[in-house]
Amino acid sequence: MKCPSCGGELRFDIALQRSVCDSCGNSYDPATLNDNDTSAEVNSIPDNGSGQIDVIQYTCPQCGGVLYSADETVTSYCSFCGSQVLLSSKMTKMAKPQGVIPFIKTKEQCKEAFLNKLKRTRFLPKEYLASGSSENFRGIYMPYWVYDASAHGDFMVPFSKEIRNGSRNYKQVYKCTGHVEADLSGISFDASSAFADNVSETIAPYGIRKMQDYDPAFFSGFYADYADVPSEIYADDARTYAKQRVIDKIAEDPAVVGLDRPQFTDVPTLPVVLPRRAKLAYFPVWFMAWRKNDRVAYAVVNGQTGKVSCDLPVDKSQFFLLTMALLLPVYLFLLLMFPSMNGGDVMKFMQFMEMICGFMLFINCGTLIKKEERPDDKGLNRKDPQDEAARKRRKGVVAVIVLVVALFSWLFAMILIPLIALMVNTGILAPLFLFFMTLITFPRLTRIRHSGGIAVSTIILLITSLIAEVIYVMEPAEAIWYYVISAVMTAGIMFALLSLLTILNRMTTRPLPQFAKR
């Protein structure tokens, strides 16, 4: 945007909610700027008449992240991967939005909200806190699909009530019928695969009533992501949300107050219609990326309300030192409470601890995979309907297998329980358990980048447990063997704890994005 008075660059001032020229000091109302000035240079990102606007595209050479802007400035920081690199730029076209919510919260208010969020958080790296208090926050307009829904027609909604008669519970169902005339607007879902659904949900909601018609003045001094997720992806979610809102409104009627309201899935007759195409709008987000090695942590602030969503990376050294400080008193307590424990008992106890560590590695690997692959993110994992149907069939087969296994486990419980007791007495249970954990953990490790340390930890636990079993079978006369092996097992447990800490740190950060696929 060019200043009508001097031709200088205009920027949108959040505090004033006006377009300001830093050269001459004049300010203008963005809504009337183009109407009041006929200069050809007023609109620097013109509508080309095809529902698109001309913008400058900035691309990160490392992660492929793309941002759009109306400003011809040199950019040397990527908001997606945190790289300090010069972003390449070129002129391109972007879909013209139908609405925009301007920034209300300034960068100073954003940083204050971020630091307040972290006040009671422990083990944060100092560099992460420093990033939040510097100029690394960048104002980005994120694309959203905004759906309007309508419900017009007759409905039948089943309400219910639980009644207890003596020792029995009864459920009475009431069929509530009527006619509904409802219009809902402003149902929004983010339209960028780079913006995780769980993050956008955390900083929601936005005040849709504050949305204004698109004007290029609002984008001056800011960046914008682009909408690469089709509006059809979230159509069912929008319909579901609208149906539940209508049910909630019906439940406010005095005739059904006090009854249990149904879920939307129980009301197939409720008429909810969406328009053929949703509206594209841009919402304000303050975005910060903190990078360390091959991981990145995001801090995102709602540019309208100041609501914060941020990753919480862990400082390994601080966490490990505190853990050791807490474990030492526990160790001394066990020595005082059980002074008669011999070497064999100590070794059995360490085997038990190894089993716990092996199980925790398995569980946390699954949690890490779910976080990094984001299977529930519809914008990122857009699936073909046939593939989705096949996936549901596979889940059904797995459920049947689990049911059959559970049934056989119950039938053979009388045999398994004595067998497990025998394995505990002979010490063979721990190696067998860890061997099983290793078999089912290694396939998961193939889906985790840089998982070598976790694999080594799993193998160390298995080997040290096997060595302990050999010592247990040999029954050496010297007690020193039991304590030496217990010390080796303790070292293996410590290594496993470090691997668990690595997994924890990965779960609180994200892998470096690779947007070239987009």
N, C-alpha and C positions, 0 to 999 in steps of 0.2 A: 504494500500500500504506500502511495506517495502522498506527501503533504500538499494540499491544494495551494498553500501560501508560498512555500519555499522549495517544494519538490523533494524534501528530505524523506527518509524512511519513517513511516509511522509504526508504532507498536501499541498493543492493547494494554492499558494500565489497569491492573486488577482492582486496585484500591479505588480508583476514580470511575471504573467501568466506562472509560472513554478511550478513544484512540489519541495518542499523544505523540507529538513531534519533538524529539530531543534537540533538534537544530534550532527551531524558532520558538519552541515552548507552547505553541498553540495546541488545543485539544478539540476533539470533535466527537459527536454522538455517532457511534458505529451504525446505528439504524438509519440515519439520515445522511451519512457521509456521501454516499454515491448519488443520492437524489439531489443534494445541494451543490454538487460540483460536477461540471461537464468535462473536466480535463480528461484526456485520453489516458493519462498515466495514473488515474485514481485507482483503478482496479488492476492490480498486478497479477491476479490469477483469474482471468476472465472465463466466463462460461462460453464454451465454443458452440453452443446450440444443440449439442447431442446428449445432454445430461451429464457431461463431464466438464472438469475444469483443468486448466493448465497449471501445473505445480512443478517444483523442483524435487527430484527424488534423490535422497541420500542413502547410500548403500555401504554397509560395513564390509570390508574385504575379508574379515576373519570369520564372522558368523553368518553373513548374508542378510542380516537384519535390515529392514527398509523403513525409512521414515520420510514423510513428505513435509514440505514447508513452502511458505510463500516468500521467505527471505533468502536472498543470495548471500549467504554468509559461509565462512570456512568453518566446518565442524570437525573437531578432532576427538570426539568422545562418543562411544556407542552406548546407548541406553539399555541395550539388550544383553550384551556380553561384558560390558565394563571396560572394553579395550580403549587404550589411549592411542588411537590411530586416526589418520586423516580419512574421512569418509568421502568416497567418490560421489559426484553429483551429475545429474543430467535432467533436462526438461522432459516431462512426461505428462500423462493425463490421469486423473483420479475421478472416481464417481462423485458426482455432485451430491452432497448431503441435503436432506430436506429440512433438517433442523440442527440446532447446536445449543448446548448449555454452556454459557461462558464460564471461565474461571472466576470463582468467588474468593477462594482462599489464596493468599499470597504465598510466595516461596518461604518467607519468614514464618508465617503461620504453619506452613507445611512442616518445616524443620522442627518447630516447637512441638507439634503434635507427634512427630516421629520420636523425638527424645523423651517426651512424656510416656509414650508407649513402652519405652525400654527402661524406665526408671527402676523397676523392681525385677528386672531380668538379670540373671547371673551368668557368668562364664562367657560373656560376649567378647570377641576380639576387640582390642582397642582401635584397630584400623577400621573396623566396621562402624563404631561409634563416631570416629573422626569423619568418615565418609558422609554420615548423616548430618554433620554440622558444617559441611563445606558446601560448595556450589554444585555438587553432583546431582542434585535433583533437577529434573528437566520436565517442563510442562509439555504433555502430549495429549492430544485429543484422540481418544480411542473410539473406534466405530462400534455402534450398537444397532441392532435391529429392534425397532419399536413396533409392537403389534397392537392393533385395536381389535377388540372382540365384542360380539353382540349376542344376546340370548333373547329370542323372541318366540314365544309359543307356550304350549301347555307342558307341564312337567308332573312327574310323580317321584317324590323323594322319600325313601324309607328311613324313618327315624326309629329308634329303639330305646328300651329301658330295661335294666336288669332288676328283677324282683326276687327276693329270697323268701321262701316258704319252708320254714323248718330247716331241714338239712339240705334242701335242694334250691338251686338257682334256676329261675325262669327268665326268658328273654321275650318281652312283648314288642312286637313290631307295629309301628303306626305308618300307614301310607299317607303321606302329605301330598295332596294334589292342588294344582292351581295354574295360574297363567303368569308368566314372567315377561317383563319388558326391561331389559338391562343393557347398558352400553358401558364397556370398560375400555380405558385407553391407557397408554403408557406402559404396557408390559414389555420389558426390555431384556435383551440378551446380547452379550458382547459378540461382535462379528469378526474378531481377529483370532486366528489360531495361535498367535504369539502370546495372547493374553489368556492365561489359564482361567477356566471357568470358576474354580474354587476361589481364586483371588478376586475376580469381578463380583462374585456373590458376597465375599467378605466385606468389600467396601460399599456395597449397595445399602440402601436405595439412593437413587437420585430423585430430586424434585422435578418431575416431568413438567409440572405446571410452569416452571421457570424456563422451559425450552423456548428458544426464539427461532425465527426463520434464519436460514443460513445467510451469513454475510461474511465476505472474506476478511473484514476488519478484525473479527474475533480471532483469526488464525495468525495475525501479525505478531511475531516474537515467539511463536510456539511451533510445535511439530504435530504431525498426525500420522497414525498408523492406517493401514488400508484394510478394507473388508474383503477377506478371502474365504469367508464361511457363508455359504448360501443361506438365505433366509428360511428355506424349507427345513433346514436341520433342526431348528428350535420351534417349528410350528406346533408339533404335538405338545411340547412343554408349555407353550403359551396357551394352548387350548386347555390343558390340564389345570394350569394356574387360574384361568378365567372360570372354569367350571367349579373349582373349589371356592373361589370368591363368591360366586352366585349361591352356592350351598351355604356358606357362612352367613350370607345376608338373609337367606330364607330362614336360617336357624334363629334369627333375632325376632321372628314373629312370636307374639305372646302365646300362640296356640301350641308351639313346640318347644318353648323355653323349658329347660330342665331335662330334655331328652338328649340321648346320645346322637350326635350328628354323624352321617355316613361319610366315607371317603368318596372321592369323585368316581372311583372304579365301580362303586355300587349303584351309580346313577346313570345308566346308559341312555335313558330317555331324556336327559336334560339337553335342550338344544343350544349349542354354542357354536358360533360361526366366526371364522377369521377371514379377513380380506385376502384377496388373491396374492398380494405382495405387501410385505411389511415396509415401513418407512426407514430409511437410513439416516441415522443421526450420530452426532459426535459429542461425547461426554468428556469433561476435563479430568485428567489424572496427572498427579505429580509422580514421577517415576525415577527411581534410583537403583543402580546395579553396582554391587560390590564384588569384585573378582579376586579370587585367590587360587593360583595354579589353574586347575581344570574345573573349578567349581565357581558358581556365582550365586549371590544372595540378592533378592529383590526387596525393596521397600516401596510400597505403593500407597498413595494418599488420595482420597477422593477430593478433587479440586473444587467441589461445591460444598460438601459438608465437613471435610477434614477427617473423615473416618480412615483409620490406618490399617493396612495389612502388610506384615513384613516377615521375612524369613529370619530365624534366630540362630545364626551359626554359633558353634561352640568352640571355645579356646581349649585345645586338647591339654595343654600343660596345666592350666588352672583346674580343669575338671579332674585330671588324673591325680594331682597333688591332694585335692580335697578328698577324693575317694580313698587314697592311701591313708590319709589322716583319720578317716572314719573307720577303715578296716583294722587299723592297729589296735584300738581299744577292744574291738570285737575279738580279735585273736588272743589278746591277753586275758579277756574274760573267759574264753573257752579253756585256756590253760589253767586258770584258777578253779573253774567249776569242775573240770574233768582231769584232775592231776593223775589219775590212774590209767589214762589212755596209753596203750602200748603202740609200738610201731605199726602193727597190722591194723589197728583201729584208725590211726592217723591216715594210713594209705587208703582205707575204705572211704573215709570222709573225703579225701581229695578226689577219689573216683566219683563220688556223688556230686561234688562241685563241678567236675569236668562234664558230667551229664547235663547239669543245669546250663553250663556255658554252651555246649553243643546245641541244646534245644533253643537257647536264645539266639544263637547265630542263625539257625534255620528260620525262626519266626521273623527276625528283623530283616533278613535278606528278602523275604516275601513282601514285607512292608516297604522296603526301599524300592523294589521293582514296581510296586503299585504307584508309588509317588513319582518315579521318574518316567514311567510309560504313560501315566495319566489315562487309564482305560475308561474312566467315567467322563472324560472331557469330550463332549460331542463335537466341538469345533475342531479339535486336533485329530480325533479318530473318526472320521466320517466313513461309515461302512455302507457297502451295498446291501440292500434289503435281503438278497439271497444269502449273502455271507452272514448276516445277522440271524437269519432263520437257521442256518447250519450251526451257528454258535449256540443257539438255544437248544437245538437237538443234542449237541454234545454235552451241554450242561445237564440235560435230562438223563443222559446215559450215565454221567458221573454220579448223579444223585442216586440212581438205582444201584450202582456199584457200592456206594457208601452205605446204603441201606442194607444190602446183602452182607457186606462185611460186618456191620454192626450186629446183625442178626446172628451170624455165625460166632462172633465174639461172645455174645451173650450165652449161646448154647454150649460153648466150650469153656465157659468161665470156671467151672468146677475143676477142669484140667489145668487151665492156664495159671490159676492162682497158686496151686502148689508148685508148679514149674517155676514161676517167678520167685517164689520163696527159696527154692533150691538154688537158683542162679544168684540170688543175693547172698546166700550163705557161702557159695563157692567163689564169689567175686567176679563171675563171668558176665553178669548183667551189664556192667558199665561198658566193656568193650563191644558187646553185641549192640547195645543201644547207640553208641557213638558210630559204629560201623553203619548202622541203619541211617543215622542222621547224615553221615557223609554221603551215602548213596543218594539221598533225596535232596541234599543241599547243593551238590555239584551241578546238577542241571540248572538250578537257579542262577549259579554264578556265571554261566555263559551269557546271561541277559544283563549282567552288571559290568560296566566298564571299570577297568583297573581293579579287579577283584582278587589279585594275586595274594595279598595279605590275608584276606578272609579264607582263601583255600588253604594256605599254609597253616593258619590257626586250627582249622578243622582237622587237618592231617596230624598236627602235633598232639592234639587232644587224643586222637585215636591211638597213635603210637605209644604215648606215655601210659595210656590206660592198659594197652596190651603188655607193656613191660611190667607194669604193676601186677598184672595177672600172672605173668611168668614167675615173678618173685613170690607171689602168694602161693603158687603151686609148689615151688622149690622149697619153701619154708626154711630159709637159711637160719643158722643158729645165731649169727651176729645181728643184733637189732639195728646196727648202723645202716644195713642195706635198706630197710624199710624207710628210714628217715632220709636217706639220700634220694631214693625214688620219689618220696613225698615232696622233697625240695624241687626235684625236676618237674614233677607234676604242678607244683605251685608256679614255677616259671612258665609252664605251658598255659596255665590259667591266666596269668598276668598278660601273656601275649594275646590270648583270646579276648580279654577285657579291652585291650588296646584296639583290637579289631572291631569289637562292639562299639567302642567310642568312635572309630572311623565311620562305621555305619550310621551311628547317631548324627555325626556331623554331616554326612551326606544326605540324611533325611531332613536336615534343617537347611540345606542349600539345594542347588539345582545343577544339573550338568550344563556345560556350555551349550547354548542353543545353536542349531544348525538350520537356518531358514532357507538355504539354497533350494530345498525341496519345494518350498512354496512357489 
